[in-house]
Amino acid sequence: MAIKYKKIIEEIMGEEAKKRGYRITSHPKLIVTKPLAILERTVNELRQSIDITEDLLHKGDVFIWFGGKKRIYHYEDEDSFRRMVGEINEFMISEGYEKMDGYLKMPYYLKADYEYVRSNFERDYNEYKINHNCSNIKDGLTSICTDIADTYNVEWSLAKERIVYISEVLTGIMLEHINNTYLTDGLNTEYFYVERIELLKRKAHHNPMNLVLNSYKNKDTEKWLIRFIKEFLTEEELRELNLENSDK
């Protein structure tokens, strides 16, 4: 008799998952994996999920990805499958759910933030230029990298307004000072992107808001912002701006 995977997972994990706002769904089998169940919830527009997946290349192996690590479990029959799901449930109760709650406290944008920057960046960038040197891409980046660094030790609830504003400025700088750039909207998402393809070996495509946010979260503008901005510039442009081996 076939094992009713999702039903068993619901029996063992459903009560605790429901307490925390998760619902258990399923997904069709893929080529080398079979999703047995997905625990998912959405809190303040942030979707979280834990996929319980069977590895079809290794019979009886089931895994979940958590915190960037692959946790592998194994079963042989229905009884061992129930025990295995119990182990996953114990892990989630002892630490998994708490960590998922902690992820909700990490900095992230809401849909309204993306829409605000998309609609107002030109106005706020022009305002910023009155008191800051943005005469070229290098000077503009130097200015906003200083602004981002000033927020490194500020809590997100207090820093967010400033980070959103800097995102507007970066969008304006990229469009004004990087040749042949243009805005494009994401498919089925509130994201927008700055893109450039002309004169490049491959298309440069990034969301300025995420570049600023990741720089703030990781306290590193060179790795999370400058490195990606350089992708928009030709080798000649990098040399002209002396940005080939420069942080800013």
C-alpha positions in Angstrom: 0.0 0.0 0.0 1.4 3.4 -1.0 2.5 5.7 1.8 0.3 8.8 2.2 3.2 11.2 2.7 1.4 14.5 3.0 -1.3 13.1 5.2 1.3 11.6 7.6 3.2 14.9 7.6 0.0 16.8 8.4 -0.8 14.4 11.2 2.6 14.7 12.9 3.6 18.3 12.1 0.2 20.0 11.4 -0.7 21.1 14.9 2.6 22.8 15.7 2.8 24.3 12.2 -0.7 25.7 12.4 0.0 27.4 15.8 2.7 29.4 14.1 0.7 30.4 11.0 2.0 27.8 8.6 -0.2 25.8 6.2 0.9 22.5 4.6 0.7 22.3 0.8 2.2 20.1 -1.9 3.8 20.3 -5.3 4.0 18.0 -8.3 6.9 15.6 -8.6 10.0 17.0 -10.4 12.6 15.1 -12.4 15.0 14.1 -9.6 13.1 15.3 -6.5 9.6 14.8 -5.1 8.2 17.5 -2.8 6.4 15.6 -0.1 5.0 18.7 1.7 5.7 22.4 1.9 5.2 24.4 5.2 4.5 28.0 4.2 3.3 31.2 5.7 3.3 34.9 4.8 3.9 37.5 7.4 3.9 41.2 6.5 4.4 40.3 2.8 7.4 38.1 3.6 6.8 34.5 2.4 8.6 31.8 4.4 8.6 28.1 3.5 10.2 24.8 4.4 10.2 22.1 1.7 10.2 18.5 2.8 11.6 16.8 -0.3 12.4 13.3 -1.4 15.6 12.6 -3.4 14.6 10.3 -6.2 18.2 9.5 -7.0 18.8 8.1 -3.5 15.9 5.9 -2.5 14.5 6.7 0.9 16.5 9.9 1.4 14.5 13.0 2.4 15.9 16.4 3.0 15.1 20.0 4.0 17.2 23.1 3.4 17.5 25.2 6.5 19.8 28.1 7.2 21.8 27.3 4.1 22.4 23.7 5.1 20.9 20.5 3.8 19.6 18.3 6.5 19.2 14.7 5.3 16.9 12.0 6.7 16.1 8.5 5.7 13.2 6.0 5.7 12.5 2.5 4.6 8.8 1.9 5.1 5.8 3.7 6.5 6.8 3.2 10.1 10.3 4.5 9.6 8.8 7.4 7.6 6.6 8.3 10.5 9.7 8.3 12.8 11.6 10.4 10.3 8.8 13.0 10.1 8.8 13.0 13.9 12.5 13.9 13.9 11.9 16.8 11.5 9.1 17.9 13.7 11.3 17.8 16.8 14.0 19.8 15.0 11.4 22.5 14.0 10.0 22.7 17.5 13.4 22.8 19.3 15.0 25.4 17.0 13.6 25.6 13.5 10.4 27.6 14.1 12.3 30.0 16.4 14.9 30.7 13.8 12.2 31.3 11.2 10.6 33.9 13.5 14.1 35.5 13.8 14.4 35.8 10.1 11.2 38.0 10.1 13.2 40.6 12.1 15.9 40.9 9.4 15.7 44.0 7.2 13.6 43.7 4.1 11.4 46.0 1.9 7.7 45.9 1.5 5.9 46.2 -1.8 5.1 49.8 -1.0 8.8 50.7 -0.6 9.6 49.4 -4.1 6.6 51.4 -5.5 7.6 54.5 -3.7 11.2 54.5 -5.0 10.0 53.7 -8.5 7.7 56.7 -8.5 9.8 59.2 -6.6 13.5 58.6 -7.3 13.8 61.4 -9.9 12.5 64.1 -7.5 14.5 62.9 -4.5 17.7 62.4 -6.5 17.5 66.0 -7.9 17.0 67.1 -4.3 20.1 65.2 -3.2 22.3 66.7 -5.9 21.8 70.1 -4.5 24.0 69.4 -1.5 26.1 66.4 -2.7 28.7 66.0 -5.4 27.1 63.7 -8.0 28.9 65.1 -11.1 29.9 61.6 -12.2 29.4 58.0 -11.3 32.5 57.8 -9.1 31.7 60.9 -7.1 28.1 59.9 -6.7 29.1 56.4 -5.5 31.6 57.9 -3.0 28.8 60.0 -1.6 26.2 57.3 -1.1 28.7 54.8 0.2 29.5 57.3 2.9 25.8 57.6 3.6 25.3 53.9 3.8 28.3 53.5 6.1 26.7 56.0 8.5 23.8 53.6 9.0 25.8 50.5 9.7 25.1 50.5 13.4 21.6 51.9 13.3 18.7 49.5 13.9 16.6 48.8 10.8 13.5 50.4 12.2 15.4 53.7 12.4 17.6 53.2 9.4 15.0 52.1 6.9 13.8 55.6 5.8 17.4 56.6 5.1 18.1 53.4 3.2 15.1 53.8 1.0 16.1 57.4 0.3 19.7 56.3 -0.6 18.1 53.7 -2.9 16.3 56.5 -4.8 19.6 58.3 -5.1 21.5 55.3 -6.5 18.8 54.7 -9.0 19.2 58.3 -10.2 23.0 58.1 -10.3 22.9 54.9 -12.4 20.5 56.3 -14.9 22.2 59.7 -15.2 25.8 58.7 -15.3 26.0 55.2 -16.8 25.6 55.3 -20.5 22.7 53.5 -22.2 21.0 52.4 -18.9 17.3 52.1 -18.7 14.6 50.9 -16.2 12.6 47.7 -16.6 9.9 46.2 -14.4 10.0 42.7 -13.2 7.5 40.1 -14.2 4.8 39.4 -11.6 6.8 41.3 -9.0 7.1 44.8 -7.6 10.8 44.8 -8.4 12.3 47.2 -11.0 15.7 46.9 -12.4 18.4 49.1 -14.0 19.7 47.4 -17.1 22.4 48.0 -19.8 23.3 45.7 -22.7 25.0 48.1 -25.2 28.8 47.7 -25.5 28.8 45.1 -22.8 29.7 41.4 -23.1 26.7 40.4 -21.2 23.6 42.3 -19.9 24.0 44.1 -16.6 20.8 43.8 -14.6 20.3 44.8 -10.9 17.8 46.2 -8.6 19.4 49.3 -7.0 17.3 49.0 -3.8 18.6 45.5 -3.1 22.2 46.7 -3.7 21.8 49.3 -1.0 19.9 47.0 1.4 22.5 44.3 1.1 25.3 46.8 1.7 23.6 47.9 4.9 22.9 44.4 6.1 26.4 43.2 5.5 28.2 46.4 6.3 30.2 46.3 3.1 29.6 48.6 0.1 32.5 47.2 -1.9 31.3 43.7 -2.0 27.5 44.3 -2.2 27.3 47.5 -4.3 30.5 48.7 -6.0 31.3 45.2 -7.4 27.8 45.1 -9.1 27.9 48.6 -10.4 31.2 47.8 -12.2 29.3 45.3 -14.2 27.5 48.2 -15.9 30.7 49.8 -17.2 32.9 48.9 -20.1 36.7 48.3 -19.5 37.3 51.7 -21.1 34.8 53.4 -18.8 36.4 51.8 -15.7 39.8 53.0 -16.8 38.6 56.5 -17.4 37.0 56.7 -13.9 40.0 54.9 -12.3 37.5 52.3 -11.0 39.4 49.2 -12.1 41.0 48.5 -8.7 39.2 51.2 -6.7 36.6 50.6 -4.0 34.7 53.7 -5.1 
